[in-house]
Amino acid sequence: MGRHDRLSVHSTPGRRNSLWHWPDAKSTLRIMHNYVFVLVARIAPSLRLKNWALRRIGVTVERGVSWGLEATPDVFWPELITLREDAIVGYDATLLCHEFLQDEYRTGEVVVGERAMVGAGAIVLPGVEIGADARVAANSLVAEDVPAGATVAGVPATEQ
């Protein structure tokens, strides 16, 4: 099963693109709340404080997770992110759980496996599962699952 099989598709009415419909899916106050804690997670020097902030917005953060400076969780659906034990999300990486398209938006869980590493500047798309002990190289675009123990790199990321 690939990432697209795990995505939930939400049709949006009318001529405007789906981004115009986000207030129908999430309250403005919830997004503002999430954004404040995302900022804390991005800039706090303390890993404990970062993990606390991520948990406040619904991210599942297991023991020993390291969240890098400027790394960004999905602000709309952070509750769809799971960070397994001792996972590392590097500097300025982004974990997205949504895609806004013209006539629909899609949501999907992102799982970073136990002891997996997501490199600096990498982008992980919704529905992706990164296996245990896998490695994602810096500045990669992860559009497909990463098997346990694999190393992927590039745009799109492929096994090395």
N, C-alpha and C positions, 0 to 999 in steps of 0.2 A: 504494500500500500504506500503510495507516494503522498507528498504534502497536499496536493490538490484534492485527494480523496478525503482528507481530514478537515478541509475548510468548510465552514458554514457560509452559504451564499444568501445575501439579503438584497432582494430587488428594491429599487427605489423608483417612485413614480415621477412623471413629468419630464420636462426637457433638460433640466439642470443636471449636472453630474452629481454623483452620489455624495461627494463631500458636503454638499449643501444640506444633506439630510442627517448629519451626525447628531444634531440636537434631538432627533426623534429616537435615537438609540441610547444616548447617554445624557444625563442632565448637565447643564453648564456648571452648576456648583460642584458636581462630582469631578468634572475635568479640571476645574480650578484647584480643588483639593489634591487631586493626583499630581498636578503640575508642581505644586509647592513641595511635595515629598520627592518628586523626580529631581527637582533642583537640589534638595538636600543630598540625595543619593549621588548626584553627579559631582558635587563640590566638597562634600565632607571628607576630611582626611582619615577619619576613623572607619575601619571596616565594620565595627559593631554598629556605629551610627548609620552607615549606609544600609546595612542589612535590616536594621530596625525600620528605616524609612521605606525600604522596599516592601517589607511586610505590611506596613500601614496602608499601602495601596493594593494589597492583595496578591503580591508576588509570593510564590512558595519558595522560601529560602531555607535550604537545609544547612546543617552544621558545616562550618569551615569554608563557606562561599567567600570568594574575593571579588568584589565589584570595583572595577577600575575607575580612576578619575575621568570625568566627562562621559562615561558610558551612560546610555539612555535606554530605559525600558519603554515599552509602548505606553503612551499616556492615556489612550482611550480604553484599552483592555489589558491592563497590567496583570489582572487576575488570571490570565491565560498563560503566564510565564511560570515555569518550574525550573529552579536551579538546584540540582542534586548536590550531594555532599562534596565538598572540596573543589567545586567547579570554579573556574576563573573566567571572568568577562573582562577583557582588556580595555585599555584607554580608548575612549571615544567610540567604542563598539555600540551598535544599535540592535535591539531585539524588537522586531515588529510583529504584532499580532493582528494587524488589519491591513487591508489593501482597499483604497477607495478607487473605484473605476467609474466609467461613464454611467452605466445603468444599474449598477449594483455595488455593494461593498462585500468583502469577504473577511471572515475572522477565523483564526486558528491558533491552537496552542503552540507554544515554543518550549521545548524541553532541552536543557543543557545537562548532559549526563554526568554521572559521578566522575570527578577528576578530569573532566573535559576542559579544554581551553579554547576560548574565542579570542583571537588576536586583535590588536589595536586597529580601530577603524573598520572592522568587519561589520557587515550588515546581514542579519539573519531574518529571513522572510517568514510570514505566518505559516503554521503547519509543519515547520521543520523540527525534526528530532536529531540532536547531536548525541551520538552514543558515548558510553563510558570510555574514558581515556582517549577520546578523539581530540584532534587538534585542527583548528581553523586558522590559517595564516592571516597575517595582517592585511587589511584592505580587501578582503575577499567578500564576494556576494554569495551567500549560502541560500540557494534556491531549491535544494533537494536535501534529503536526509543524509547524515554523515554516519557511516557505520562505526561501531565501537572499535577503538584502536586506530582508526584511519587518520590520515593527514590530508586535508584538502586546501587548495589555494586557487586564487584567480577569480575572474569575473566572466561567467559564473564559476563558482568553486568546483574543482574536479579533484579526484583522488590523485595523489602524487606518488 
